[in-house]
Amino acid sequence: MSSDGDGVRPARPTPGMLPVGSSPGLRGFARRVGRFGLRAGWRIRLWHGERFPESGPVVLVANHSSLLDGPVLFAVLPRGATFLVKHELFRGPLGWALRKLGQVPIRRGVADRGALLTASGVLRAGGVVGVFPEGTRQGTMAAAQHGAAWLARSAGARIVPVACRGTARGSSRWRFRPGVDVLVGEPMEPPRPGRAGLTAATERIRTELVGLLAELDGSRPERDDPDEDLRGNEA
């Protein structure tokens, strides 16, 4: 597995590639500040960032271990995503900021047609939509849903699985600037027509994410050695 160094290519989305009310300028600023701020607390390493499509609609599908996953992926991936975020967070100043950054509130446990239509519009304009298919911060793929596959099919978007490890601190001993690894998988073509196509795509998403997580889990211990020089690998 090889690293890409910074791994971030400039990619300014056009207004149509973001939800109404978003601020492309604020979004770009937040990504730059986010990369700087995150590096102060974590050693964040992006692996195979070159796999992420430079243009065209993309549904980014990632595991969810903590609230830090979204900010990390938003900041360090080559193209900032419009994430589907639980609507409970869209209150007060935080809600204002999330909307300006192009994030979309979604109600969990129901078919939130409005959120899905907004996300589909972003994809049709050539943007990137991020989905955590578990719907909760369980860190496993057991409850993967059809939503990501449906979005990809509705807009003819490729699906890119992304694994993130190291954001959940509760199960590991404290250390200064712990390592956080982001591994980008190979892009997948849009699902085939019909329910069977959605089912097959959902299962493949689950399988790909499980494989990426296993790859990270199998290699992280030796790379998390605090004496190892990883400056060339950090995002």
VMD Tcl script that draws the C-alpha trace (Angstrom):
set ca {
  {0.00 0.00 0.00}
  {1.46 3.36 -1.00}
  {0.82 6.88 0.20}
  {0.28 10.05 -1.82}
  {1.82 12.69 0.42}
  {-0.60 15.64 0.41}
  {-2.86 13.95 -2.15}
  {-5.12 17.00 -2.58}
  {-5.71 18.40 -6.06}
  {-7.42 21.79 -6.34}
  {-11.01 21.24 -7.41}
  {-13.34 24.22 -7.16}
  {-16.94 23.08 -7.63}
  {-19.28 25.16 -9.76}
  {-22.42 26.48 -7.98}
  {-24.58 23.74 -9.53}
  {-22.38 21.08 -7.95}
  {-23.32 22.27 -4.44}
  {-26.72 22.55 -2.70}
  {-28.54 25.88 -2.83}
  {-27.23 28.22 -0.12}
  {-23.71 26.81 -0.09}
  {-20.64 29.03 -0.28}
  {-17.88 27.65 -2.55}
  {-15.39 30.18 -1.15}
  {-16.13 29.33 2.48}
  {-16.04 25.65 1.62}
  {-12.57 25.90 0.08}
  {-11.32 27.95 3.03}
  {-12.73 25.41 5.50}
  {-10.96 22.55 3.70}
  {-7.62 24.33 3.88}
  {-8.07 25.29 7.53}
  {-9.32 21.78 8.30}
  {-6.21 20.15 6.87}
  {-3.98 22.46 8.89}
  {-5.97 22.08 12.11}
  {-6.32 18.31 11.88}
  {-2.58 17.89 11.38}
  {-2.04 19.62 14.72}
  {-3.82 16.83 16.58}
  {-3.44 13.77 14.35}
  {-1.01 12.26 11.85}
  {-3.44 11.92 8.97}
  {-2.32 9.75 6.06}
  {-4.15 9.46 2.76}
  {-3.54 6.23 0.87}
  {-4.28 5.84 -2.86}
  {-5.83 9.27 -3.26}
  {-5.05 8.93 -6.98}
  {-7.94 6.47 -7.23}
  {-10.48 9.20 -6.50}
  {-11.96 10.44 -9.83}
  {-10.81 13.96 -10.65}
  {-14.14 14.87 -12.26}
  {-17.67 13.60 -12.77}
  {-20.35 12.50 -10.29}
  {-19.13 10.35 -7.39}
  {-20.90 8.71 -4.47}
  {-18.34 8.40 -1.68}
  {-19.24 5.59 0.73}
  {-17.35 5.37 4.03}
  {-17.46 3.59 7.36}
  {-18.45 5.64 10.41}
  {-16.55 5.27 13.69}
  {-16.77 8.75 15.20}
  {-17.91 12.32 14.54}
  {-14.37 13.05 13.32}
  {-14.79 10.87 10.21}
  {-16.79 13.46 8.28}
  {-14.42 16.40 8.89}
  {-11.37 14.25 8.07}
  {-12.79 13.03 4.76}
  {-14.10 16.50 3.87}
  {-10.66 18.03 4.41}
  {-8.20 15.47 3.07}
  {-9.84 13.78 0.08}
  {-9.00 15.26 -3.34}
  {-12.55 16.59 -3.77}
  {-14.67 17.85 -0.87}
  {-17.94 15.94 -0.60}
  {-21.49 17.03 0.14}
  {-22.26 14.70 3.04}
  {-25.67 13.53 4.14}
  {-25.61 14.51 7.82}
  {-28.18 13.71 10.52}
  {-30.66 16.57 10.73}
  {-30.26 16.91 14.53}
  {-26.95 18.72 13.94}
  {-28.55 21.45 11.82}
  {-29.36 23.80 14.68}
  {-27.93 27.20 15.58}
  {-24.48 28.30 14.38}
  {-23.40 24.74 13.60}
  {-26.42 24.22 11.35}
  {-25.68 27.49 9.53}
  {-22.05 26.47 9.01}
  {-22.96 22.99 7.77}
  {-25.34 24.42 5.16}
  {-22.76 26.97 4.00}
  {-20.23 24.15 3.63}
  {-22.65 22.29 1.36}
  {-23.80 19.56 3.74}
  {-27.34 18.18 3.54}
  {-29.54 17.28 6.54}
  {-31.20 13.88 6.38}
  {-33.71 12.26 8.73}
  {-32.61 8.81 9.80}
  {-34.97 5.87 9.86}
  {-37.33 7.31 7.23}
  {-37.27 7.77 3.46}
  {-36.14 11.41 3.39}
  {-37.08 12.18 -0.21}
  {-36.04 15.83 0.02}
  {-32.49 15.00 1.10}
  {-32.12 12.32 -1.55}
  {-33.38 14.63 -4.31}
  {-30.93 17.34 -3.22}
  {-28.08 14.83 -3.24}
  {-29.16 13.52 -6.63}
  {-29.11 17.07 -8.01}
  {-25.54 17.56 -6.76}
  {-24.51 14.36 -8.52}
  {-26.26 15.24 -11.78}
  {-24.27 18.48 -11.82}
  {-21.05 16.45 -11.51}
  {-20.47 16.79 -7.76}
  {-19.51 14.42 -4.96}
  {-21.95 13.10 -2.34}
  {-20.73 11.36 0.80}
  {-22.77 8.63 2.50}
  {-22.19 6.65 5.69}
  {-24.30 3.56 4.86}
  {-24.50 2.21 8.41}
  {-26.43 5.30 9.44}
  {-24.79 5.19 12.90}
  {-21.27 5.28 14.31}
  {-20.94 1.53 14.72}
  {-17.82 1.16 12.56}
  {-19.11 -1.98 10.83}
  {-20.81 -2.70 7.51}
  {-23.53 -5.04 8.78}
  {-26.38 -2.57 8.23}
  {-25.45 -1.26 4.77}
  {-28.49 0.21 3.01}
  {-29.62 0.73 -0.60}
  {-29.34 4.55 -0.38}
  {-25.82 4.92 -1.77}
  {-26.50 2.53 -4.65}
  {-29.81 4.28 -5.45}
  {-28.10 7.67 -5.58}
  {-25.36 6.36 -7.86}
  {-27.85 4.81 -10.25}
  {-30.11 7.88 -10.29}
  {-27.27 10.10 -11.53}
  {-25.02 7.62 -13.34}
  {-22.35 8.21 -10.70}
  {-19.39 6.06 -9.85}
  {-19.15 4.70 -6.31}
  {-15.90 5.08 -4.38}
  {-15.52 3.14 -1.10}
  {-13.31 4.82 1.50}
  {-12.11 3.34 4.80}
  {-11.08 5.50 7.75}
  {-9.35 4.23 10.88}
  {-7.96 5.96 13.96}
  {-10.69 8.51 14.65}
  {-12.24 6.51 17.50}
  {-10.09 7.11 20.58}
  {-12.02 5.24 23.24}
  {-10.59 1.80 22.58}
  {-6.90 2.77 22.36}
  {-4.40 4.21 24.80}
  {-3.68 7.90 24.56}
  {-0.74 9.03 22.48}
  {0.47 12.34 21.08}
  {-0.82 12.94 17.53}
  {-2.26 9.46 16.96}
  {-2.36 8.15 13.41}
  {-5.50 8.43 11.30}
  {-5.47 6.51 8.01}
  {-7.76 7.10 5.03}
  {-7.68 4.42 2.32}
  {-9.43 5.04 -1.02}
  {-10.76 1.99 -2.85}
  {-11.18 1.37 -6.57}
  {-14.13 3.22 -8.19}
  {-17.18 1.10 -9.01}
  {-19.50 1.65 -11.97}
  {-23.16 2.69 -11.38}
  {-25.55 -0.17 -10.41}
  {-27.46 -2.07 -13.06}
  {-31.19 -1.37 -13.53}
  {-33.78 -3.06 -11.31}
  {-33.94 -4.01 -7.67}
  {-31.52 -6.85 -8.23}
  {-28.97 -4.34 -9.46}
  {-29.36 -2.25 -6.29}
  {-29.04 -5.33 -4.10}
  {-25.91 -6.49 -5.90}
  {-24.32 -3.03 -5.73}
  {-25.14 -2.68 -2.03}
  {-23.54 -6.03 -1.28}
  {-20.46 -5.13 -3.30}
  {-20.15 -1.82 -1.42}
  {-20.31 -3.72 1.85}
  {-17.74 -6.25 0.68}
  {-15.34 -3.59 -0.63}
  {-15.51 -1.59 2.60}
  {-14.96 -4.68 4.73}
  {-11.88 -5.46 2.61}
  {-10.50 -1.93 2.90}
  {-11.01 -1.92 6.66}
  {-9.27 -5.28 6.94}
  {-6.36 -3.92 4.89}
  {-5.99 -0.95 7.22}
  {-6.45 -3.01 10.37}
  {-3.79 -5.44 9.22}
  {-1.17 -2.77 8.62}
  {-1.92 0.04 11.08}
  {-0.10 -1.35 14.18}
  {3.38 -1.17 12.65}
  {2.71 2.21 11.04}
  {1.47 3.65 14.35}
  {4.92 3.30 15.92}
  {5.49 6.77 17.43}
  {9.20 6.55 16.54}
  {8.48 6.01 12.83}
  {9.13 8.96 10.52}
  {5.88 9.40 8.60}
  {6.20 13.01 7.57}
  {6.32 12.06 3.89}
  {3.09 10.08 4.20}
  {0.93 12.65 5.95}
  {-2.01 14.28 4.17}
}
mol new
graphics top color blue
foreach p $ca { graphics top sphere $p radius 0.5 }
foreach p [lrange $ca 0 end-1] q [lrange $ca 1 end] { graphics top cylinder $p $q radius 0.2 }
display resetview
